């Protein structure tokens, strides 16, 4: 939305709103039809409006042990599984990593 400010008195006018300035009444569509010279002669300057800030997000509950374990599997053990399949790491590396993750994030169900 465009905002105009009257440089003489600081009056702010939203684009599409009727207004009174300098003793004159203007219709809501005046800025649509006025030339840049007419807008300037009336004392108005277009200004950028800062975007409306969104309300702060609700805090998220902490992740559960199960969710943390799933993330660790995806980030840590899955790559090892495929490396083990290709023979790039010793056999048992994947099982060792899975056991490590289970110890770090035990089931609490």
N, C-alpha and C positions, 0 to 999 in steps of 0.2 A: 504494500500500500504506500502510495506517495504521501508525503507530508510537506506542507509549505509553511514557511515561517515569514512573518511580516518583519522586515528588517528595521522598521521604525519603532514598533512597540513590543516585538517578540511574540505576537499572537501566533499560535500554531493552528493550522487548518488541515484537516484530513481531506484527501482527494475524494470527491463524491459527496461532500457535505456542504450544505448551504451555510453561508456565514455573512457577518457584517464586519466591514473593515473601513476605517477612515470615514465613517458616517454613511457608507454605501452598502446596500444589500446585494449579495451575489447569490445566484442560484447554484444548486448542487453540481451542475455540469459546467460551471464557468471555466474551470481549468482545462476541460476537454476542448473548448472552442477558442480560448484566449491564446493569442500569439505570445511568444517569449517576450517580446517588447511590452505587451499589455500586462503580463504578469509582473515584469520588472517595474513598470510604471506604477503599478498598484502597491509596490513595495515588498513583493513576495519573492522568496528564493526557495527552490526545491531542496530538501535535505534528505539524506539517507536515514531511514528508520532502522534502528537496531532490531535484529530479529528477536521475537519474543522468546524468552528463555523457557525451556520446558521445566515442569516441576521436577524436583529431585526424584530419582528412582528409589523405589522401595528397597530397603536392604534385603539382600538375598540370604536365605538360611544357609548355614555352613554345609559343606558337602558331607555326605555320610561316608562311613568306612567303605561301603560297597562302591560308591561312586569314585572315591579316591583310588580304590584298587583297580577299577575298570580303566581309569585314566593311566595308571602306572602300567597296566598290561599293554595298553595301546602304545604308550611312548617308550617303554623299556623292554618288555619281553617279546612283543611281536617282531621287532626287527631282528632280535637274536634267533627267533624260531626260523626265519627265512635264511639267515646266514648259516645256521646249523644244517638246514636242508641242502644248502649248496656246498657244505664242507668247509666253510670259511672260519668257523669256530669249532672248538672241541665238542664232541658229543656230550650231552648232559648240561651244556651251558644254559639252554633254555629252561630246563627243569630247575636248575640252581636259581635262576632269576625269578621264576614263578614262586619258588619257596621263599625267597627273600622278600618278595612283594607281599605274600600271604602273612609273613611274620610282621611286616611293617604295618599292614592294614588287616588285622584279624577280623573275622566275621563276628558281628555283634547281634546277629538275629536270633 
